[in-house]
Amino acid sequence: MLGLVQNFFAAKANPIGVDFGTDSLRLAQVQRVPAGTSYEYRLFAAASADVPSHVRGNPAARLAFFMETTRDLLSQGNFKGRQAILAMPAASMFIQHLRMAKMDEEETKKALPWEAAGKLPIDPQQALIRHLIAGEVYSDSDPKNEVIVMAALRELVNQFLAAAAKARLDVIGMNVEPKALIDCFSHVYRRKMDADQTACYIDIGSSATRAIIARGGQIHFARSIPVGGDHLNRAVASTLSIQPEEAKMLRIKLCHLQPNFDEQRQKREMEPAPAAPEAPSEENSFALLGAANPAGSSSVTPSASATATLAAPAPAALDSRAEAVDQACAPLLAKLVDELQLCRRYYESTFPNKPVDRLIFVGGEARQRTLCQQIAQSMGLAAQVGDPLVRMGRVSDIGIESGIDRRQPQPGWAVAIGLSLGPATTQP
């Protein structure tokens, strides 16, 4: 009887967030638990697996991998229940901005396939379409809605859902990655100053980079840029005459040799302007990067010791290879920065009263700290590595075998955790 009572009052786990990316599969489940007079979230269960290179380009093999591996991860990760929210695979999703006459929600949904015809690379009539109203704009003095359209072929979505059912998941919803990211970090941003800042989330994945600009939980801009980790790996492989997989491992090795920038989970925000040092706030829920800020910005200035740590060189034996990697990546990095600047200009011309204040790096490639620093410095903005776990309860049974190392920021887990934290916005 006591056990029944304890189970009745036990905190209920959220649905499992399932993020099936190009090179990794991540499952995360959070739980809301009492904490004094309030509550906190804790990571209840997590598991991950790398997608083998030989199945990545084969849609049927990818789905078979997803189905079989998900079953294994569910049994290994001690997940509670089988209810799940899936992310619409980002590599299969197309993003387009439209300006439409102001209509109610139902009329907008009906008009979207016609408005998107010829503007998407797929037939809107054969696609699953989701949209967000970014805000009101004026075009030729007429008020219109800036609409962000996200679409994927319905056939691919149905195949994904069928594979999830075979993996014994009870799918209760499907979300899009931009919304999952904002759902994730809305649990981090709880201060008024956070709600008054505009952040550009840069999600650097394997096959592409996604730029999402949001303010106070409202998404105002989203775009996919066809530059990602795979392109960088191939560039390094070509320069060093090695295989792409070897290039990937080399880049990871060089990344691990960089100073541990979150060793004590302290948060530092840095700019070169000569402002007085300021102690990092425990409320700032990110591991921070050094970046160049525009004059007049109110970011924290690095201490001399922090700057020295950032400048610590890699071991001499790897200096030449590190330089070769940087040179190989430079053209692609320049292209990515140019595209990000175009995104910023489009957004700031559309919403001129809400300029971008900071960059937040997420995705698997965000572990490449130097890459993130170079982007931030080129754009002249304060930058942070987004860590979805900083506000999670520290008491957890999640081991490093899950793919999560809580001694480091975990930007690659933002989508999976956001799916579990936030509400599903679409139904399969």
C-alpha positions in Angstrom: 0.0 0.0 0.0 2.9 2.4 0.9 4.4 1.7 -2.5 1.2 2.5 -4.2 1.0 5.9 -2.4 4.6 6.7 -3.2 4.1 5.9 -6.9 0.9 8.0 -7.0 2.7 11.1 -5.7 6.0 10.4 -7.6 7.0 13.1 -10.2 5.8 12.2 -13.6 8.4 12.0 -16.4 8.0 14.1 -19.5 7.8 12.4 -22.9 11.0 11.2 -24.5 12.6 13.6 -26.8 13.9 11.9 -29.9 16.5 13.7 -32.1 17.5 11.7 -35.1 20.3 13.8 -36.8 22.6 13.1 -39.7 25.3 11.5 -37.6 23.7 10.8 -34.3 20.6 9.6 -32.6 19.8 11.1 -29.2 17.0 10.2 -26.7 16.4 12.4 -23.6 13.8 12.4 -20.9 13.4 15.0 -18.3 11.3 15.1 -15.1 9.9 18.0 -13.1 10.6 17.5 -9.4 9.8 19.6 -6.3 12.7 21.8 -5.1 11.8 23.7 -1.9 8.9 26.0 -2.6 9.4 25.7 -6.3 10.4 23.0 -8.7 13.3 22.0 -11.0 13.8 19.8 -14.0 16.3 16.9 -13.9 17.5 14.7 -16.6 15.8 11.4 -15.9 17.2 9.3 -18.7 19.4 9.7 -21.8 21.0 7.5 -24.4 22.7 8.1 -27.8 24.4 6.3 -30.7 26.4 7.4 -33.6 24.9 6.8 -37.1 27.4 4.6 -39.0 28.9 6.3 -42.0 27.8 3.5 -44.4 24.1 4.1 -43.7 24.0 7.9 -43.7 23.4 8.3 -47.4 20.9 5.4 -47.7 17.3 6.4 -46.5 16.1 2.8 -46.1 19.2 1.8 -44.1 18.9 4.9 -42.0 15.4 4.1 -41.0 16.4 0.5 -40.3 19.2 1.7 -38.1 16.8 4.1 -36.3 14.3 1.4 -35.6 16.8 -1.2 -34.3 19.0 1.2 -32.3 16.0 3.0 -30.7 14.8 -0.3 -29.3 18.3 -0.9 -27.8 18.6 2.6 -26.4 15.1 2.4 -24.8 16.1 -0.8 -22.9 19.6 0.5 -21.9 18.6 4.0 -20.9 16.0 3.3 -18.2 13.4 5.4 -19.8 10.0 5.7 -18.1 7.1 4.8 -20.5 7.3 5.0 -24.3 5.5 8.3 -25.0 7.8 10.3 -27.3 8.0 13.5 -29.3 10.0 13.4 -32.5 11.9 16.1 -34.2 11.2 16.4 -37.9 14.6 15.5 -39.3 16.4 18.7 -40.1 18.2 17.4 -43.1 14.8 16.6 -44.7 13.2 19.9 -43.8 13.1 23.1 -45.9 12.6 26.6 -44.4 11.2 29.6 -46.3 10.0 33.0 -45.2 6.8 34.4 -46.8 5.0 37.7 -46.4 1.3 37.0 -46.4 -1.8 39.1 -45.9 -3.0 39.2 -42.3 -5.4 36.3 -41.8 -6.5 34.2 -38.9 -4.8 30.9 -38.1 -7.2 28.7 -40.1 -7.1 30.9 -43.2 -3.3 31.0 -43.0 -3.0 27.2 -42.9 -5.3 26.9 -46.0 -3.4 29.6 -47.9 0.1 28.2 -47.2 0.3 25.6 -49.9 -0.6 28.2 -52.6 1.7 30.9 -51.2 4.6 28.4 -50.9 4.2 27.0 -54.4 7.3 27.7 -56.5 9.2 29.0 -53.4 10.0 25.6 -51.9 12.1 23.0 -53.6 9.3 20.4 -53.0 5.6 20.4 -54.0 3.7 21.9 -51.1 0.7 19.7 -51.9 2.9 16.7 -51.1 4.5 18.1 -48.0 3.8 18.3 -44.3 3.9 22.0 -43.6 4.3 23.8 -40.3 4.5 27.5 -39.8 5.3 30.2 -37.3 4.1 33.9 -37.4 7.4 35.8 -36.9 5.7 39.2 -36.6 3.9 42.0 -38.4 5.7 43.8 -41.2 4.7 46.5 -43.6 5.0 46.0 -47.4 3.9 48.8 -49.7 2.3 50.4 -46.6 0.1 47.4 -46.1 0.4 45.4 -42.9 1.4 41.8 -43.5 2.5 38.8 -41.5 6.1 37.5 -41.8 5.6 33.8 -41.9 8.2 31.1 -41.4 7.3 28.0 -43.3 8.9 24.6 -42.5 8.1 21.7 -44.8 9.1 18.1 -45.4 7.8 15.5 -47.9 4.9 13.8 -46.3 6.1 10.4 -47.5 9.4 10.8 -45.6 7.6 11.9 -42.5 5.2 8.9 -42.7 8.1 6.5 -43.1 9.8 8.1 -40.0 6.6 7.7 -38.0 6.2 4.1 -39.1 9.8 3.3 -38.1 9.2 4.9 -34.7 6.1 2.8 -34.2 8.2 -0.4 -35.0 10.7 0.8 -32.5 7.9 0.7 -29.9 7.6 4.4 -29.4 4.2 5.9 -28.7 4.5 9.1 -30.7 2.3 11.8 -29.2 3.7 14.7 -31.3 6.3 15.9 -33.8 8.1 19.2 -33.3 10.4 21.2 -35.6 14.0 21.8 -34.6 13.8 25.6 -34.3 10.9 25.4 -31.9 12.5 22.6 -29.9 15.6 24.7 -29.4 13.6 27.7 -28.2 11.5 25.4 -25.9 14.8 24.1 -24.5 16.3 27.5 -23.7 13.1 29.2 -22.5 13.6 27.1 -19.4 17.1 28.6 -19.0 16.0 32.2 -19.7 14.1 33.3 -16.6 15.4 36.8 -16.0 13.8 39.9 -17.4 17.0 41.0 -19.1 17.0 37.7 -21.0 13.5 38.3 -22.4 14.7 41.8 -23.6 17.6 40.4 -25.6 17.6 39.0 -29.1 19.6 35.9 -29.6 20.8 34.2 -32.8 21.0 30.5 -32.2 23.6 28.9 -34.6 23.0 25.2 -34.8 26.0 23.7 -36.6 25.2 20.2 -37.5 26.8 17.6 -39.8 25.1 18.4 -43.1 24.0 22.1 -42.5 23.9 25.0 -40.2 20.6 26.5 -39.0 20.3 30.1 -37.9 17.3 30.8 -35.6 16.8 34.4 -34.2 14.4 34.7 -31.3 13.5 37.2 -28.6 11.6 36.3 -25.4 10.7 32.9 -26.7 9.3 34.2 -30.0 11.0 33.0 -33.2 11.5 35.9 -35.7 13.8 34.2 -38.2 15.0 30.8 -39.3 17.1 29.6 -42.2 19.2 26.6 -43.2 22.7 27.1 -44.6 24.3 24.2 -46.5 27.6 24.3 -44.6 28.2 21.8 -41.8 30.7 19.5 -40.2 30.7 17.1 -43.1 31.9 19.9 -45.4 34.6 20.9 -43.0 35.7 17.2 -42.7 35.9 16.8 -46.4 37.9 20.0 -46.8 40.4 18.8 -44.2 40.6 15.3 -45.7 41.4 16.8 -49.1 44.1 19.1 -47.7 45.8 16.4 -45.7 45.2 13.5 -48.1 43.3 11.4 -45.5 39.8 9.9 -45.3 36.9 12.1 -44.2 36.4 9.9 -41.1 40.1 10.4 -40.2 39.6 14.2 -40.7 36.6 14.1 -38.4 38.6 12.3 -35.7 41.5 14.7 -36.1 39.2 17.7 -35.6 37.7 16.2 -32.5 41.2 15.4 -31.1 42.3 19.0 -31.7 39.0 20.2 -30.0 39.7 18.1 -26.9 43.2 19.5 -26.7 41.8 23.0 -26.3 41.6 24.3 -22.7 38.6 23.1 -20.7 36.4 26.1 -21.0 33.7 24.8 -18.6 35.9 23.0 -16.1 34.1 24.3 -13.0 30.9 25.2 -14.9 31.7 28.8 -14.4 30.3 31.2 -17.0 32.5 33.9 -18.6 31.5 36.4 -21.3 34.3 38.3 -22.9 34.9 41.3 -25.1 38.1 43.2 -25.9 36.8 46.6 -24.8 38.4 47.9 -21.6 35.5 47.6 -19.3 35.8 46.8 -15.6 35.7 43.0 -14.8 32.4 41.6 -13.6 31.8 38.4 -11.7 29.9 35.8 -13.7 26.3 35.3 -12.7 25.1 31.9 -11.6 21.9 32.8 -13.4 23.7 33.0 -16.7 22.9 29.5 -17.9 25.6 29.1 -20.5 29.3 28.3 -20.9 30.6 31.4 -22.6 33.1 32.2 -25.4 35.4 35.1 -25.9 34.1 37.2 -28.7 34.3 40.7 -30.1 31.4 42.9 -29.2 30.3 46.2 -30.7 31.3 49.3 -28.8 28.9 50.2 -26.0 27.9 46.6 -25.4 27.4 45.6 -21.7 29.2 42.2 -21.8 31.7 41.0 -19.2 35.4 41.7 -19.9 37.9 38.8 -19.5 40.4 38.7 -16.7 44.1 38.5 -17.7 44.2 34.8 -16.5 41.1 34.0 -18.6 42.6 35.5 -21.7 45.8 33.6 -21.1 43.9 30.4 -20.9 42.1 31.1 -24.1 45.4 31.7 -25.8 47.0 28.4 -24.6 48.5 26.7 -27.7 48.0 23.1 -28.7 50.9 20.7 -28.1 53.8 21.4 -30.4 53.5 18.0 -32.2 50.1 19.0 -33.4 50.7 22.7 -34.2 51.4 22.1 -37.9 48.3 19.9 -38.3 46.1 22.3 -36.4 47.3 25.1 -38.7 46.6 22.9 -41.8 43.1 22.2 -40.4 42.4 25.9 -39.9 43.6 26.7 -43.4 41.5 24.0 -45.0 38.4 25.2 -43.1 39.0 28.9 -43.8 37.1 29.2 -47.1 34.0 27.3 -45.8 34.1 29.3 -42.6 34.2 32.6 -44.6 31.2 31.4 -46.6 29.3 30.4 -43.4 30.0 33.8 -41.9 28.8 35.6 -45.0 25.6 33.6 -45.0 25.1 34.3 -41.3 25.6 38.0 -41.9 23.0 37.9 -44.6 20.6 36.3 -42.2 21.3 39.0 -39.6 20.8 41.8 -42.2 17.5 40.3 -43.4 16.2 40.0 -39.8 17.4 43.5 -38.7 15.9 45.1 -41.8 12.6 43.3 -41.1 12.6 44.0 -37.3 14.9 47.1 -37.0 13.9 47.8 -33.4 15.1 44.4 -32.2 18.8 44.0 -33.3 20.7 40.8 -32.5 22.5 41.0 -29.2 24.3 37.7 -29.0 25.1 34.4 -30.6 24.4 31.1 -29.0 26.1 28.0 -30.5 24.4 24.6 -30.3 24.6 21.4 -32.3 27.4 18.8 -32.4 29.9 21.1 -34.1 29.6 23.7 -31.3 32.2 21.6 -29.4 34.7 23.1 -31.9 35.4 26.1 -29.7 37.8 27.8 -32.1 35.2 27.5 -34.9 32.6 29.3 -32.8 35.1 31.9 -31.7 36.0 32.7 -35.2 32.4 33.1 -36.3 31.6 35.3 -33.3 34.6 37.5 -33.8 33.9 37.9 -37.5 30.3 39.0 -36.7 31.3 41.3 -33.8 28.9 39.8 -31.3 29.1 38.3 -27.8 28.9 34.5 -28.1 28.0 31.6 -25.8 28.0 27.9 -26.1 24.4 26.8 -25.2 24.3 24.2 -22.5 20.8 22.8 -21.9 21.8 21.1 -18.7 22.9 24.0 -16.6 19.5 24.5 -14.9 19.0 20.7 -14.6 19.1 19.2 -11.1 22.6 17.9 -10.4 21.3 14.7 -8.9 21.1 12.3 -11.8 21.9 8.7 -12.5 22.9 9.5 -16.1 26.4 8.1 -16.8 28.9 9.1 -19.4 28.0 6.0 -21.4 24.9 7.8 -22.4 27.0 10.3 -24.4 26.6 13.0 -21.8 29.5 14.4 -19.9 28.2 16.9 -17.4 31.7 18.2 -16.8 31.4 19.9 -20.2 28.7 21.9 -22.0 26.4 19.7 -24.0 25.2 21.8 -27.0 24.5 18.8 -29.1 21.7 17.7 -26.7 19.6 20.9 -27.0 17.1 19.6 -29.4 16.4 16.2 -27.7 16.1 17.9 -24.3 13.9 20.7 -25.8 11.6 18.1 -27.2 11.1 16.5 -23.8 10.8 19.9 -22.0 8.6 21.7 -24.4 5.1 21.1 -25.7 4.6 19.3 -29.0 3.4 21.8 -31.5 2.3 19.4 -34.2 0.6 16.1 -34.3 1.6 13.2 -36.6 
